[in-house]
Amino acid sequence: MNQQKAALNINEVPKMHQWLTLSLQHLFAMFGATILVPFLTGLPPSVALVSSGFGTLAYLLITRGRIPAYLGSSFAFIAPIIQVSENHGIAGAMIGSFLTGLVYGLVALFISLFGTKWLTKLLPPIVVGPVIMVIGLGLASTAIDMAMYLPGQEENVYSGTHFMVALVTLAITIIASIFFRGFFSLLPILFGIVGGYVFALSQGIVDTSGLKSEWIALTSAESFGGVIGAIFEMPDFVVPFVDFSPLSVFSWEIVFLMVPFALVTIAEHTGDQMVLSKVVGRNFLRNPGLNRSILGDGVATVIASCLGGPPNTTYGENIGVLAITRVYSVFVIGGAAVIAIIFGFLGMITALIGSIPSAVMGGVSILLFGIIASSGLRMLIDNQIDLGEKRNLVISSVILVIGIGGAFIQFTDNFQIEGMALSAIIGVLLNQILPGKEKGEGNGSMFEEPSEEEMEEENKRAV
């Protein structure tokens, strides 16, 4: 089995001179994607780093140190967070995130009591696949707007310079994704952001005033305490009952805009656990169990909501690092979490992230959002969903048009269900109402636990 081939097994502690390097690899793998979510939603990137670190540590504790998974910002909640923030502020988005975490906990409880068959019936591939496509395609206009237009304008103002920066960033990201090998192939987003940033500097569209202020504060410090104060900076946390009153902000609109996406991310989480099981050579769906893994995701999301960060989820990039390095130690993952927390308190890091032009993030997002949509299509293909069946064609078509078209149901002046959330709810309902449910499950492999033979084969490919 793969355990014998592991460079470091799950509970092995790395040597001190290796620990930092190995943990930094995981930090770099998740960094680009994790800061992109708060950048797009208006949340502080420093808080996202801190919450991902604390969330990962909580996840490792809840799963009893048996699953080497890193948790970062979830892309599924970008659009809901933007919508909720516009109507209810960041506080409203945090309430939605908190409630999403509670849903994870309820699902974990049901799995521990009744297994996963009910989840298979509620979320077959014919529902989850199109909804994931809606998540990616629904964000397409956001990526293009960031790439083409001047930021901070009341009306869209086209900028050829910004669009050129976005296209160069996109080109670098594509090259890194296609042509880079080994560990570097896992960092296309990071390479794209760094390369795009350098090109943006040459075009004069990078605001470096924040970096200059941090440098002046550091160089002008006259005491050791002053230097420490200049290096470390408190992130802009948004804490319930301190910065806002949850009961005064709560709205049912928040619930229906954000909570339905928990079902989709739970399905994605299950897929990640299956891949992780194959890579490491242990069946994590059985030990410590899918219920503990989902609960860990939920607790991490609750922690993020109490700090002002986006919901967390397990990252495929970090699973890729595990496959290439064969270093499965949870201590390495924990080290990456601790470094992420420290980075969140470094003022220079915060200023550097804040100086990244929106055109650079737009260029990266063009590819990233397309990949999200394509992963939904891949789910339909992998599960052998027959769109020649009228039932499947109806469900997928309705989900796509309602979600991408921006349909909504208005209940009151302050309460409506729209877009992606509405498409997910209607998709679940259609699947339950229309006859022939088994046709929407395809080959039934979506929630199927990997066999020992499958894990061994995956291990050979990973090595």
N, C-alpha and C positions, 0 to 999 in steps of 0.2 A: 504493500500500500504506500500511498504518498507520504505518510508520516515518516517513513524511513529515509525518504529522499529530501525531506525538509531541511533547509539550511538552519532554520530555527523553528522549533515546534511551538505550538500555541502558548504553552506556559513556561517556555524557556526565557530566561533573562539574558539579554545581549551583554557583551562586554562593554565597559564604559566608553572605550574609544570608538566603538561601532554604533552605540545607541543613538547618539545625536545625528549621525549621518543617515541612518536608517529611518529615523523619525522625520527628518527633513524631507526625505523622498516622498513620504505620504502627505506632508504639508504642501509641497509643491504640486502634487497631483490634484489636490482638492482646491487649491488656493484660487485659481482663476474662476472656476464655476461658483465657488462660495461667495466671492465678493461681487460677482456679476448680478446675483439676485437682489441684494440690497441696493446696488447701484441703479437697477431698473425700477425698484419699488419705492425709492426714497428713504429707505431705512439706513442707519449708520453701518457702514461696512465693518467698523471696529467691533460693534456689538454682535454682528453676525459671526465674526471670528471667535469672540469670547463664548457665545452661546453654542457654537458648534463644538468647541473644546469641552465645555461642561456637559453638553448633551452626549458626547462620545464617552466621556468618563462614566456618566450615569448608565449608559447603554452597556458598557463593559461590566459594571457591577450587577445590573439586573440579569444579564445573561451569564452570570457567575464566571466571567473571564474565559468563556469557552468559544466566543465568536469574535474573530479579529476583523471588525468592521468599523470604518470611520463614517461619521455622520456629518453632512454639510447641508447647506441651504437647498430647499426643494424648489425645482423649477415649476412644478405643477401649480404652485400657489401664487405665481407672479401676477397673473391677471386678477384673481380674487383680491389680493392685497391692494393692488392699485385701485380697484373699484371701491372696496370698503374704505380705504384711506381718503378717497375723494369725498365720500358722504359722511364718514364718522371719524376721520382722523386716524392717526397711527394707533391710538388707544383702541379704536374699534377693530382694527386689524389684529391687535394682540388678543382681544377677546375671542375673535374667530379662531385664532391659532390655538388658544387655550382649549376651546371647545373641541377643536379637531383632535388635540391630544387626548381628551377624554374619550372620544369615539374610538381611538386606537385601543384604549384600555378596555372598553366594552367589548370590542371585537376579540381582544386577547382572552377575555373572560369566557366568551362564547366558544372560542376555539378550545380552551381547556376543558369545557363542559361537554361540547357536542362534536368536536373534531372540525374538519375543514370542508365537509361535503356541502353544508349550507352556504358557505362562502363561494363554492364553485357554482351553485345554482343562482346565487344573487349576482355574481360578477363573472359571467362567461366571457370568452374572448370577443364575441360579437358585440359586446357592450364596451369592454375595456379598451379594445383596439381603436375603434373610432373616437372614443372620448380622448385618448392620448393624442390622436391626430388633431383633434380640435384644440387641445392645449397648445400644440406647436404652431398650427396654422393661424389660430386666433391671435397669436403674438407677432405674426409676420409684419403687420403694419407698424408695430412698436419698433421693431428692428430697423425697418426702412426709414421711418421718421428720424431716428437717432443718427442714421448714416447720412441722410441727405440734407437735413435742415440745420440752420443755426440754432444752438440751444438758447433757452431763456427768452424766446420771442413770443409775443401774444399770438401772432399769426405765423404760419410756416413760411420761412424765407430760405429759398434754395441756396446751397453753397457748394460750388464745384470742388473747392479745396477740401471741405469736410467729407464729401462723397469719395474723393480720391483717397483720402486717408482711410476711410472705411473699406474701400476695395483693396488697398494694399494690405490692410489688416486681415481681411478675408483671405487673400492670396497666401499670406504667410501661414495662417491657420490651416488652410487646405494642404499646403506643402508639408507642414509638420505632421499632419494627420496621415497623409498618404505615403510619404517617402521616409520619414524618420523611423528608426528601428529600436527595439528594446524599450528601456525605460522612457526614453525621449518620446516615443510614439504615444505615451500616455499623457503628454503635456501640451497638446496642440493649442488649447485655450490660453495657457500661460505664455507660450511662445508667440501666439498671435497678439496678445495684449502688449507684451514687451516690445516686439518688433513694430507694432502699430504706434506705440508710444514714442519710440525713437524717431519714426518717420514723421509723426505729428509735431515733434520738437523741431524738426527741420523745416516744417511748414508754418511754424510760429503760432500754432493754435493751442498750445499747452499753457495753462495758467499756473505758474510756479510760485506765486506769491505766498501760498501756504507753506511750501517747502522752505522758502527764504526766511519766513518768520520763525519757523522751527529752528533753522540753522543759526539765526541771529540770537535766539533765546539760549541756545546751547553754548555758543561761543562767548556770549557776554556774561555767562554765569560766573560769579566770583567765589563760590564756595561749593563744597561737595554736595551739600543739600540742594543748592541751586542747580547743579548739573543733573542730579536725580530728578528734580522737579521738571527740568526741561526735557528730559528723556521720556519720562512716564507721564501719561495723560489719561484722565478718567474718561472712558467712553460715554457717549450720550445715552445712558440707559433710560428706558421707559418702564417704570416699576408700578404695578397696580397698587392702589391705596396710598401711594406716595405721590405719583405724578397725575393720577386720574382715579376717579371712582368707577369701578366696573359696572355697578348697577345703573348709574346715570347715563352710561354710554351704550349699554346693551340694547340690541334691536334684533328682531326676528329676521330682518333682512341680512344681517351679518351671518346668522346661522345658515340661511339657505344659500348664501353666496360662497361660503368657505367649507362648511362641513361635508357636503357631498363629495368633495375632492379627496377626502380621507379614504373613501372606498377605492378610488383609482390608485392612490399611492400605496395602499395596502396590497393591492394586486401586484404593483411594481416591486414592492418590498419582498413579496413572496418569491418573485422571479430572481431577485438579487440573492436571496438565501439559497435558492437552488443552484445558481451559478457558483456561489461561494462554497457550497458543500462539495461541488464537483472539483473545484480548484484545490481545496485544502485536503479533501479525501475523508471528510467526516460528514455525517448526515445531521446538519444543524436543525432541520425541520423536526427531528425526533429528539435530539439532545443538544442543547437544553430545551428545544421545542420552539415551534413557530409562535406559540402564545407569548413566551418570554421575549422573543425577538421583537414582535410587534409592540409589546408593552414597553420595551426599551425605546423604540421609536417614539411612542406616545409620550413617555416621560421626558425625552429629549426635546420634543416639541413644546411641552408645557413649560420646561425650563426656559426655552427661547422666548416664549410669550411673556414670561415674567421679567425678562430683561429688555425686551424691545427688539428681538431678532426674528427672522423669518422661520417658519417651520423647518424641521430637520428631517433628513432621510438618509439611508445608506447610499454610499457613492460607488458607482461602477468603476470610476477611475482608480480608486484605491484597491478594489478587487483585482484590477489589472496589475497593479504593483505587486500584489501578493503572488499572482501567477508567474510573473517574470522573475522576481527575486527569490521565491520560495521561502521567504521570511514571514512566518505566520504568527509570530509572537504578539500577544495582546499588549505586552509591555512596550513594544515599538509603537503600536497604535496609540497607547496611552501617552507616550512621549510626544507624539505629534499633537495630541489634544492639548497638552500642557504648553507646548510652544505656540499653538494657535491662541491660547488665552493670553500669553505674554505679549504676542504681537498686537493683540487688540488694545493693549495699554500703552503701546509705543506711539507717541505723537508723530514721529517722523513717518512711520508706516501709514498712519491714518491720513496724513497730509499727502503722501505719495499716491495713495489710492484716490483721494479726492481730486488730484490733479489730472487724472486720466480723462481725456476728452470723450464726450459722448459718442463721437464718430468712431472711435476705436472700439468701444463697447458695442456699437451698432454693427460694425463689421463682423465681430465675433458672433453676435447674436443671429445674424443672417444664417450662418451655418448651423449654429446650435439649435435654434428653433426648428429648422428644417430636419435636423437629426431626430428631434423629439417626435415630430410628425411621422417621420419614416419608421421610427421604432413602433408606433402604433400599427402601421401597415405590416411591419415584420411580425407583430404578434398574430395578425390574421393569417399570415402565410405559414408561420411556424406551427400554428395550431390547426392548419389545413381547413380553414373556414371556407365553405363553398358559397360564394356569392351568386352562384347560379340558382340557389334556393331563394324563392321569393321572400320568405320570412327574413332571412339574413340580409338580403338586399334592402328590404324596407327599413329594418332597424338601423343599419349603418347609414343609409341615406338620410333618414330623419335626424339622426344624431349630428351628422356633418353639417347639414344646412342650418339647423336651429343653432348649433354652437358657433359656427363661423359667421352666420348671417346676423347674429346679435339679437335674436328674438328674445322677448321678455314677457312676463305676465305681471301686470300691475295690480296689486291688491289695495294699497293705499298710496297717498302722496309720498310717504316715506318708506314704503315696503314693496319691493319687487324682486322676482327671481328672473335672472337673465343669463344669456349666453351659455357659457360652459357648464354652469351649475344646472341650468334648465335642461340642457341636452343630456347630461348624465342622469338626471332624475327620469326624464322621459324614456331614455334608453332602458333603464332598469324596469320601468313599468311595462313597456312594450314587450320586453323579453318574458315577463311574467304572464302577460295577457295572451299573447299570440301562441297558437298551438305549435308543437314540435320543438320544445326547448332543447332537446338533445342535439338538434342541428346547429345550434349556436355554440356548442361546446367543442365542435371539431373533433380532433383526435383525443381530446380529454387530457392532454399532457400539461395544461397550464398550472394545475396545483398538484401534479403528480410528483411524489418524492423520488429523487434520483436513486437508481439502483447502485449496488456496489460495482457492477460492471461499467456503468456509465461514468461513475466517479473515477474509476481506474483509467478509462479511456481519456477522460478530460485531463487527468494528471499527466498522461504521456504527452498530450498536446501542449500542456503548460510548460513542461520541462523542455 
